[in-house]
Amino acid sequence: MSNHRYRWAAVGDINAFFGLMLDNVAGLILVVSLLAGVFQFPAEFAVQAMVPGTAIGVFVGDLMFFGLAFWLAKRTGRSDVTAMPLGLDTPSTFGMVFFVLGPAFLDAKMRLGLDEMEAARFAWHIGIWAIVMSGLFKVVCSPVSGWIRRSVPRAGLLGSLAAIALVLISFLPLLDILKTPLVGLVSLAIVLTSLIGRVPLPFRVPGTLGALVVAGGMFYLLRAFGVEGYAASSTHSITPTMFPTMWLEAFEFQWVDRFSEAMKYMPIVLPFAIGTVVGGIDCTESAAAAGDEYPTGTVIFVEAIATLAAGLCGGVVQTTPYIGHPAYKQMGGRGAYTLATALLIGTAGVGGYFVYFYQIIPEAAVFPILIFVGLEITAQSFSATPTRHYAAVALACVPALAFLANSFPSQIFGDPAYSIEGLGDPGLRDKLQTLLILSNGFILTSLLWASALASIIDQGLRRAATIFLICGGLTLFGVIHSPVPGSPLFWPWSSEAAMVREYALGYAVTGLLLFGWSFCLPAVLPTPSHSEHDA
């Protein structure tokens, strides 16, 4: 073991900071703009009540991960430890807005007859409960997360990570980049050339900073000349409120009285919490593959504490470890980028000035950073997995593709004026319903499918059979393959379970088939360890 002093700040932290910070700023804005745009939720209330606590969750989590990096550096004697990144969970952001906060706001106005501000407060209290319960659930999961990581094949853990990277981190931001392609493609080229091609910019300027300066300058130059498509976006209409105080009402604990109302949303909320636990385990495995071996239970516990801190301070989106650790490490990030992100996001949320960042920085100039992170994670998911398991990693991406294909229709059918049942073409109805079933709980589905195929490749048919039987059981509770928008949980005897009972039966028959098949094998090959690679 070497005895080098930990270099917790390096030039690479600049690139890493811009990537992690801007992702979190965009997430904060997304919550407010979706609530205001889709549900006519009062934006000022969201800025003053919901955003500060949500930002505090990021502050607490990234600060704890900064400290954990020092612990790992001291334990290993290494000077190049990269801190785990943490931020707002993207699936939860959409899920909380479309299936918890928005519906609770409308329900309070229509069923309870509350005015706009009181309905917003009602929805806020429901959101607080959702995040607090998610945090408590993660606390319970943290002691067993290490066992889960040791038990699940690396192809399953990293395969589901690759699926998230391609869909949520790479593809969806690409749509925003190409809304202004002149700026977006230039920024993307600078980021990929400097960070993946490792071609240095003049004067050794960091790639993310170079992309921001060059592409951002182009954006404002085009705007100055009045070029169509380069005007301010609609989200810029959100009025900043400096040093908001409404979030402090969370410490009056009036939200506790909404317990019974909040519990009906828990079947929707808990699957998202499960998803972040699985994602946190994936991220720990990803960091280990990149050289930083963090304790899985500790990572999940930090995630739990950050989520609890967010909820208790009035936050409405849970935090999660980000899957970009190998990308941030490749950038040269150490610990300073998480410390800087914690300080900036925390003060921006509590101080109310985060809106200014979104107003000043064009999306097309910074979103290419997310493309790099997604590509780096996908590449690492393959390189850190045995060659024979590549097919399992690829299979993990299929449920994520269903989520992608369903993401835009689900926003349409989230509007009460539209529904799948209202479509005239029965074939299209069936395809959209199947897409919904496959996409709900896709992170866990990706992990299980990839793990099963990896086990089959290693001739571990009984292990694969067990995984398929687990899939069947989870389907009956809606943990995966929920047929209802929002992916709520349900009981096996409910009408929702009846809609996917054939899926559960299919998993059960498949499991029994593989179990019987295992007796026909002359010998069962041992399952390789996570660190084993094909020659």
NORWOFEN-V967704 format. One record per pair of residues at least 6 apart in sequence whose ideal C-beta (glycine too) atoms are under 7 Angstrom apart, sorted by sequence separation. I is the first residue (numbers start at 1). J is the second residue. D is the distance in Angstrom with one decimal. If there is no record, write none. Layout:
# NORWOFEN-V967704
i | j | d
I | J | D
I | J | D
This chain:
# NORWOFEN-V967704
i | j | d
35 | 41 | 3.8
73 | 79 | 6.8
108 | 114 | 4.7
178 | 184 | 5.7
193 | 199 | 5.0
194 | 200 | 6.9
201 | 207 | 6.4
348 | 354 | 3.6
412 | 418 | 5.4
413 | 419 | 5.9
423 | 429 | 5.0
474 | 480 | 4.9
475 | 481 | 4.7
482 | 488 | 6.3
490 | 496 | 4.3
491 | 497 | 6.7
36 | 43 | 4.2
177 | 184 | 3.6
194 | 201 | 5.6
223 | 230 | 4.4
287 | 294 | 5.7
413 | 420 | 5.8
490 | 497 | 5.7
73 | 81 | 4.3
114 | 122 | 6.1
149 | 157 | 6.9
222 | 230 | 4.5
223 | 231 | 6.8
310 | 318 | 6.8
382 | 390 | 6.2
385 | 393 | 5.6
455 | 463 | 4.2
456 | 464 | 4.8
72 | 81 | 5.0
201 | 210 | 4.6
310 | 319 | 6.1
328 | 337 | 6.6
348 | 357 | 6.9
420 | 429 | 5.5
455 | 464 | 4.1
471 | 480 | 6.7
478 | 487 | 6.7
36 | 46 | 7.0
109 | 119 | 4.5
284 | 294 | 5.6
478 | 488 | 6.2
479 | 489 | 6.7
32 | 43 | 5.6
35 | 46 | 5.5
108 | 119 | 3.7
177 | 188 | 6.2
219 | 230 | 6.2
307 | 318 | 4.5
382 | 393 | 5.9
478 | 489 | 4.7
69 | 81 | 5.1
195 | 207 | 4.8
284 | 296 | 4.6
307 | 319 | 5.3
381 | 393 | 5.7
420 | 432 | 5.2
452 | 464 | 4.5
455 | 467 | 6.7
477 | 489 | 5.7
478 | 490 | 4.8
484 | 496 | 5.6
194 | 207 | 3.0
306 | 319 | 4.3
420 | 433 | 6.1
477 | 490 | 6.7
483 | 496 | 6.1
32 | 46 | 4.6
69 | 83 | 3.8
105 | 119 | 5.3
108 | 122 | 4.0
31 | 46 | 6.7
32 | 47 | 6.1
105 | 120 | 6.2
108 | 123 | 6.4
281 | 296 | 6.0
284 | 299 | 4.9
452 | 467 | 4.3
477 | 492 | 6.6
68 | 84 | 6.8
191 | 207 | 5.6
194 | 210 | 6.6
303 | 319 | 6.3
451 | 467 | 5.6
452 | 468 | 6.0
476 | 492 | 4.1
483 | 499 | 4.2
66 | 83 | 5.4
190 | 207 | 6.3
191 | 208 | 6.7
303 | 320 | 5.9
483 | 500 | 5.4
65 | 83 | 5.0
104 | 122 | 6.4
105 | 123 | 4.0
303 | 321 | 6.0
478 | 496 | 6.3
31 | 50 | 6.7
32 | 51 | 6.7
65 | 84 | 4.5
104 | 123 | 4.1
280 | 299 | 5.6
448 | 467 | 5.6
481 | 500 | 5.1
190 | 210 | 5.5
191 | 211 | 4.9
280 | 300 | 5.0
65 | 86 | 5.6
190 | 211 | 4.2
476 | 497 | 5.4
101 | 123 | 5.0
104 | 126 | 4.4
299 | 321 | 6.0
448 | 470 | 6.8
481 | 503 | 5.3
28 | 51 | 5.6
31 | 54 | 7.0
277 | 300 | 6.1
280 | 303 | 5.1
409 | 432 | 5.9
448 | 471 | 5.4
62 | 86 | 5.0
187 | 211 | 4.4
190 | 214 | 6.2
61 | 86 | 3.9
475 | 500 | 5.4
28 | 54 | 6.5
100 | 126 | 6.4
101 | 127 | 5.3
28 | 55 | 6.5
100 | 127 | 6.4
276 | 303 | 6.6
58 | 86 | 6.7
186 | 214 | 6.6
187 | 215 | 3.5
475 | 503 | 5.0
476 | 504 | 5.0
58 | 87 | 5.9
186 | 215 | 5.2
406 | 435 | 4.3
475 | 504 | 4.3
58 | 88 | 6.6
100 | 130 | 5.7
405 | 435 | 5.5
406 | 436 | 5.7
96 | 127 | 6.5
183 | 215 | 4.9
186 | 218 | 6.3
472 | 504 | 4.3
475 | 507 | 6.5
402 | 435 | 5.3
406 | 439 | 4.3
24 | 58 | 5.5
54 | 88 | 6.8
96 | 130 | 6.7
183 | 218 | 5.1
290 | 325 | 6.1
444 | 479 | 6.6
445 | 480 | 4.8
472 | 507 | 3.4
182 | 218 | 6.9
183 | 219 | 4.8
290 | 326 | 4.1
402 | 438 | 3.9
403 | 439 | 3.9
444 | 480 | 5.4
471 | 507 | 4.4
472 | 508 | 4.5
286 | 323 | 6.3
402 | 439 | 4.3
283 | 321 | 4.1
287 | 325 | 4.4
441 | 479 | 5.8
469 | 507 | 6.7
180 | 219 | 7.0
286 | 325 | 5.7
290 | 329 | 5.1
399 | 438 | 5.7
403 | 442 | 4.5
441 | 480 | 3.7
468 | 507 | 4.8
469 | 508 | 6.2
472 | 511 | 6.9
280 | 320 | 6.2
283 | 323 | 5.5
286 | 326 | 6.0
399 | 439 | 6.8
402 | 442 | 6.4
441 | 481 | 6.5
279 | 320 | 5.6
280 | 321 | 4.8
282 | 323 | 6.8
440 | 481 | 6.3
441 | 482 | 6.4
276 | 318 | 6.1
279 | 321 | 7.0
283 | 325 | 6.2
400 | 442 | 5.5
440 | 482 | 4.2
468 | 510 | 4.7
469 | 511 | 4.0
399 | 442 | 3.9
468 | 511 | 3.8
276 | 320 | 4.0
279 | 323 | 6.9
437 | 481 | 4.9
273 | 318 | 6.7
327 | 372 | 6.4
327 | 373 | 4.3
330 | 376 | 6.0
399 | 445 | 4.3
400 | 446 | 6.0
437 | 483 | 5.3
441 | 487 | 5.8
465 | 511 | 4.3
468 | 514 | 6.8
399 | 446 | 4.9
436 | 483 | 6.6
440 | 487 | 4.0
180 | 229 | 5.8
324 | 373 | 4.2
327 | 376 | 3.7
436 | 485 | 6.8
465 | 514 | 4.0
180 | 230 | 6.3
326 | 376 | 5.8
327 | 377 | 6.2
396 | 446 | 4.0
399 | 449 | 6.9
433 | 483 | 6.9
464 | 514 | 5.3
465 | 515 | 4.1
326 | 377 | 6.3
324 | 377 | 6.4
396 | 449 | 6.3
461 | 514 | 4.6
462 | 515 | 5.9
323 | 377 | 5.3
326 | 380 | 4.5
395 | 449 | 5.4
396 | 450 | 3.8
395 | 450 | 5.6
461 | 517 | 5.5
462 | 518 | 4.8
393 | 450 | 6.3
461 | 518 | 3.9
392 | 450 | 4.4
395 | 453 | 5.4
27 | 87 | 6.6
461 | 521 | 6.9
8 | 69 | 6.9
27 | 88 | 3.7
41 | 102 | 7.0
392 | 453 | 4.1
8 | 70 | 6.8
31 | 93 | 6.0
35 | 97 | 5.8
250 | 312 | 6.7
391 | 453 | 6.4
392 | 454 | 4.2
459 | 521 | 6.2
24 | 87 | 4.5
27 | 90 | 7.0
30 | 93 | 5.7
34 | 97 | 4.5
39 | 102 | 4.1
250 | 313 | 5.8
437 | 500 | 6.3
6 | 70 | 6.2
23 | 87 | 5.7
24 | 88 | 5.9
38 | 102 | 6.3
41 | 105 | 5.5
250 | 314 | 3.6
460 | 524 | 6.4
463 | 527 | 7.0
20 | 85 | 5.0
389 | 454 | 4.8
392 | 457 | 6.7
459 | 524 | 5.6
27 | 93 | 5.8
31 | 97 | 6.4
35 | 101 | 6.3
39 | 105 | 5.6
247 | 313 | 6.5
459 | 525 | 4.6
6 | 73 | 3.6
20 | 87 | 6.4
35 | 102 | 6.5
39 | 106 | 6.5
247 | 314 | 4.2
458 | 525 | 5.6
460 | 527 | 5.3
389 | 457 | 6.1
388 | 457 | 5.5
458 | 527 | 5.1
458 | 528 | 6.6
414 | 485 | 6.7
7 | 79 | 4.8
45 | 117 | 6.5
413 | 485 | 6.9
455 | 527 | 7.0
4 | 77 | 6.4
6 | 79 | 5.5
3 | 77 | 5.3
4 | 78 | 6.7
5 | 79 | 6.3
42 | 116 | 5.9
50 | 124 | 6.1
1 | 76 | 6.8
2 | 77 | 4.6
4 | 79 | 3.9
6 | 81 | 6.5
42 | 117 | 6.5
45 | 120 | 4.4
49 | 124 | 5.3
410 | 485 | 6.2
1 | 77 | 4.2
2 | 78 | 6.7
50 | 127 | 6.8
42 | 120 | 5.3
90 | 168 | 5.1
41 | 120 | 6.1
290 | 380 | 6.7
286 | 377 | 6.9
289 | 380 | 6.3
286 | 380 | 6.6
289 | 384 | 3.6
243 | 351 | 5.9
244 | 352 | 5.1
242 | 351 | 6.4
243 | 352 | 6.0
242 | 352 | 4.7
241 | 352 | 4.7
242 | 353 | 6.6
240 | 352 | 5.6
240 | 353 | 6.3
164 | 279 | 7.0
240 | 355 | 4.2
240 | 356 | 6.2
238 | 355 | 5.4
160 | 278 | 7.0
161 | 282 | 4.4
128 | 250 | 6.3
160 | 282 | 5.8
235 | 358 | 6.5
236 | 359 | 5.0
157 | 281 | 6.5
158 | 282 | 6.8
157 | 282 | 4.8
161 | 286 | 5.7
129 | 255 | 6.3
128 | 255 | 4.5
158 | 285 | 6.3
157 | 285 | 4.3
158 | 286 | 6.3
125 | 254 | 6.8
129 | 258 | 6.3
125 | 255 | 3.7
129 | 259 | 6.7
154 | 285 | 6.4
126 | 258 | 6.1
130 | 262 | 6.7
145 | 277 | 6.7
149 | 281 | 5.0
125 | 258 | 4.2
129 | 262 | 3.5
133 | 266 | 6.2
137 | 270 | 6.3
148 | 281 | 5.7
126 | 261 | 6.3
130 | 265 | 6.1
134 | 269 | 6.1
138 | 273 | 6.3
149 | 284 | 6.2
126 | 262 | 4.9
133 | 269 | 6.4
137 | 273 | 4.8
141 | 277 | 4.8
145 | 281 | 5.4
149 | 285 | 5.9
195 | 331 | 6.5
126 | 265 | 6.1
130 | 269 | 4.4
134 | 273 | 4.0
138 | 277 | 5.9
386 | 528 | 6.4
219 | 362 | 4.2
216 | 361 | 6.7
219 | 364 | 6.7
216 | 362 | 5.8
219 | 365 | 6.1
386 | 532 | 6.1
388 | 534 | 5.7
149 | 296 | 4.7
386 | 533 | 5.2
387 | 534 | 4.0
386 | 534 | 4.9
146 | 295 | 6.8
215 | 364 | 6.5
216 | 365 | 4.4
146 | 296 | 4.1
215 | 365 | 3.9
145 | 296 | 4.7
146 | 297 | 4.8
145 | 297 | 5.3
212 | 365 | 5.4
143 | 297 | 5.7
211 | 365 | 6.4
212 | 366 | 6.1
142 | 297 | 4.9
145 | 300 | 4.4
211 | 368 | 6.1
142 | 300 | 4.1
165 | 323 | 6.0
141 | 300 | 6.0
142 | 301 | 4.1
164 | 323 | 5.9
208 | 369 | 5.4
138 | 300 | 6.1
139 | 301 | 6.9
142 | 304 | 5.9
161 | 323 | 5.3
279 | 443 | 6.3
100 | 265 | 5.0
138 | 303 | 5.7
139 | 304 | 4.4
278 | 443 | 5.6
138 | 304 | 3.4
278 | 444 | 5.7
100 | 268 | 6.1
275 | 443 | 4.7
99 | 268 | 5.0
100 | 269 | 6.5
135 | 304 | 5.3
138 | 307 | 6.0
275 | 444 | 6.7
278 | 447 | 5.9
271 | 441 | 5.9
274 | 444 | 6.6
135 | 307 | 3.8
95 | 268 | 7.0
134 | 307 | 5.5
135 | 308 | 3.3
131 | 307 | 6.0
132 | 308 | 6.4
135 | 311 | 5.7
196 | 372 | 6.5
95 | 272 | 5.1
187 | 364 | 6.1
191 | 368 | 4.2
195 | 372 | 5.1
187 | 365 | 4.9
191 | 369 | 6.0
131 | 310 | 5.5
132 | 311 | 3.8
183 | 362 | 6.4
196 | 375 | 6.8
92 | 272 | 4.5
131 | 311 | 3.3
132 | 312 | 6.5
184 | 364 | 3.8
188 | 368 | 4.0
192 | 372 | 6.4
91 | 272 | 6.2
183 | 364 | 4.4
187 | 368 | 4.7
191 | 372 | 5.2
183 | 365 | 6.2
128 | 311 | 5.5
188 | 371 | 6.2
91 | 275 | 6.1
92 | 276 | 6.9
131 | 315 | 5.6
134 | 318 | 4.8
180 | 364 | 4.5
131 | 316 | 6.2
179 | 364 | 7.0
128 | 314 | 6.0
89 | 276 | 5.3
131 | 318 | 5.6
176 | 363 | 4.9
177 | 364 | 5.2
176 | 364 | 6.9
19 | 208 | 6.2
127 | 316 | 3.5
18 | 208 | 4.1
124 | 314 | 6.9
177 | 367 | 5.0
15 | 206 | 4.7
18 | 209 | 6.7
47 | 238 | 6.7
176 | 367 | 5.5
177 | 368 | 6.3
14 | 206 | 4.6
15 | 207 | 6.0
52 | 244 | 6.1
124 | 316 | 6.9
15 | 208 | 4.4
48 | 241 | 5.4
18 | 212 | 6.8
47 | 241 | 5.3
53 | 247 | 5.3
173 | 367 | 4.1
11 | 206 | 6.8
14 | 209 | 6.1
43 | 238 | 5.2
44 | 239 | 6.6
52 | 247 | 4.1
48 | 244 | 3.7
44 | 241 | 6.5
47 | 244 | 6.4
49 | 246 | 4.4
53 | 250 | 6.3
173 | 370 | 4.4
174 | 371 | 6.3
48 | 246 | 3.9
49 | 247 | 5.3
173 | 371 | 6.3
48 | 247 | 6.6
84 | 283 | 6.8
169 | 370 | 5.4
170 | 371 | 5.2
33 | 235 | 4.4
84 | 287 | 6.2
169 | 373 | 5.6
170 | 374 | 3.2
33 | 238 | 7.0
169 | 374 | 3.5
170 | 375 | 6.3
274 | 479 | 6.6
29 | 235 | 5.7
32 | 238 | 5.9
166 | 374 | 6.2
169 | 377 | 7.0
271 | 479 | 6.2
165 | 374 | 4.2
82 | 292 | 5.7
84 | 294 | 6.2
81 | 292 | 5.7
165 | 377 | 3.9
166 | 378 | 5.8
165 | 378 | 4.9
84 | 299 | 6.3
101 | 316 | 6.2
162 | 377 | 6.6
161 | 377 | 6.1
162 | 378 | 4.7
271 | 487 | 4.9
268 | 486 | 4.6
271 | 489 | 6.5
162 | 381 | 3.8
268 | 487 | 6.7
270 | 489 | 6.1
72 | 292 | 6.4
86 | 306 | 6.4
96 | 316 | 5.9
161 | 381 | 5.6
268 | 488 | 4.5
96 | 317 | 5.8
267 | 488 | 3.9
72 | 294 | 6.3
159 | 381 | 6.4
267 | 489 | 3.7
158 | 381 | 4.0
267 | 490 | 6.6
93 | 317 | 5.3
92 | 317 | 5.7
68 | 294 | 6.7
92 | 318 | 5.1
158 | 384 | 6.1
158 | 385 | 5.7
89 | 317 | 6.7
88 | 317 | 5.0
89 | 318 | 5.3
68 | 298 | 6.7
89 | 319 | 6.7
154 | 384 | 6.7
155 | 385 | 5.1
88 | 319 | 6.3
89 | 320 | 4.2
154 | 385 | 5.5
162 | 393 | 5.9
166 | 397 | 6.1
87 | 319 | 6.6
86 | 319 | 5.7
159 | 392 | 5.9
163 | 396 | 5.0
167 | 400 | 4.4
171 | 404 | 6.4
68 | 302 | 6.8
86 | 320 | 6.9
155 | 389 | 3.9
159 | 393 | 4.1
162 | 396 | 6.3
163 | 397 | 4.6
166 | 400 | 6.5
86 | 321 | 5.4
87 | 322 | 5.2
158 | 393 | 6.6
162 | 397 | 6.2
85 | 321 | 6.8
86 | 322 | 6.3
160 | 396 | 5.2
163 | 399 | 6.8
164 | 400 | 6.7
167 | 403 | 6.1
65 | 302 | 6.2
84 | 321 | 5.3
85 | 322 | 4.1
155 | 392 | 4.0
159 | 396 | 2.9
163 | 400 | 3.4
167 | 404 | 4.8
64 | 302 | 4.6
155 | 393 | 5.4
85 | 324 | 5.6
85 | 325 | 6.2
61 | 302 | 6.0
64 | 305 | 6.8
84 | 325 | 5.9
61 | 303 | 6.7
64 | 306 | 6.9
82 | 325 | 6.3
85 | 328 | 5.9
60 | 305 | 6.5
61 | 306 | 3.0
60 | 306 | 4.8
82 | 328 | 5.8
82 | 329 | 4.1
57 | 306 | 4.9
60 | 309 | 4.3
57 | 307 | 6.1
82 | 333 | 5.4
83 | 334 | 7.0
57 | 309 | 5.4
82 | 334 | 6.0
83 | 335 | 4.4
56 | 309 | 5.8
57 | 310 | 2.6
81 | 334 | 6.8
85 | 338 | 6.2
56 | 310 | 6.0
83 | 338 | 4.3
54 | 310 | 5.6
53 | 310 | 5.4
56 | 313 | 4.6
57 | 315 | 5.0
61 | 319 | 4.8
56 | 315 | 6.5
53 | 313 | 3.5
52 | 313 | 6.8
53 | 314 | 3.5
54 | 315 | 3.8
58 | 319 | 5.9
52 | 314 | 6.6
53 | 315 | 3.4
54 | 316 | 6.1
57 | 319 | 4.5
54 | 317 | 5.1
50 | 314 | 6.5
49 | 314 | 5.8
50 | 315 | 6.9
70 | 335 | 6.9
50 | 316 | 4.7
69 | 335 | 4.3
66 | 335 | 5.2
66 | 338 | 4.7
65 | 338 | 5.3
66 | 339 | 4.6
62 | 338 | 4.4
63 | 339 | 7.0
66 | 342 | 6.8
62 | 341 | 5.2
63 | 342 | 4.5
164 | 443 | 6.6
62 | 342 | 3.7
59 | 342 | 4.8
160 | 443 | 5.5
163 | 446 | 4.6
58 | 342 | 6.8
31 | 316 | 6.9
31 | 317 | 6.1
59 | 345 | 6.1
160 | 446 | 3.8
58 | 345 | 4.5
59 | 346 | 3.1
159 | 446 | 6.1
160 | 447 | 4.1
58 | 346 | 6.8
55 | 345 | 5.1
56 | 346 | 6.1
157 | 447 | 6.7
160 | 450 | 6.6
55 | 346 | 5.6
156 | 447 | 4.7
159 | 450 | 3.6
55 | 348 | 6.4
56 | 349 | 6.6
55 | 349 | 2.2
56 | 350 | 7.0
156 | 450 | 4.3
54 | 349 | 6.5
55 | 350 | 6.6
152 | 447 | 6.7
155 | 450 | 5.0
156 | 451 | 3.2
155 | 451 | 6.9
52 | 349 | 4.7
51 | 349 | 5.2
52 | 350 | 4.9
153 | 451 | 5.1
156 | 454 | 6.3
152 | 451 | 5.4
155 | 454 | 4.0
153 | 454 | 4.1
20 | 322 | 6.8
153 | 455 | 6.6
19 | 324 | 6.8
47 | 352 | 6.6
19 | 328 | 6.9
16 | 328 | 4.2
16 | 331 | 4.9
15 | 331 | 4.1
98 | 414 | 5.2
15 | 332 | 7.0
16 | 333 | 3.1
20 | 337 | 6.0
24 | 341 | 6.6
15 | 333 | 7.0
12 | 331 | 4.7
12 | 332 | 1.9
13 | 333 | 5.1
17 | 337 | 4.2
21 | 341 | 4.8
11 | 332 | 6.2
12 | 333 | 4.9
13 | 334 | 5.9
16 | 337 | 3.7
20 | 341 | 4.7
24 | 345 | 5.0
28 | 349 | 6.7
10 | 332 | 5.4
13 | 336 | 4.0
17 | 340 | 4.8
21 | 344 | 5.6
10 | 334 | 4.9
13 | 337 | 4.2
17 | 341 | 6.1
21 | 345 | 6.7
9 | 334 | 6.2
8 | 334 | 5.2
28 | 354 | 5.5
7 | 334 | 6.0
8 | 335 | 3.9
9 | 336 | 3.8
8 | 336 | 6.0
25 | 354 | 5.7
29 | 358 | 4.7
25 | 357 | 5.1
25 | 358 | 6.1
22 | 361 | 7.0
22 | 366 | 4.7
22 | 369 | 6.7
23 | 370 | 6.4
19 | 369 | 4.4
18 | 369 | 6.3
19 | 373 | 6.0
154 | 530 | 4.5
99 | 485 | 6.9
99 | 486 | 3.4
95 | 486 | 6.7
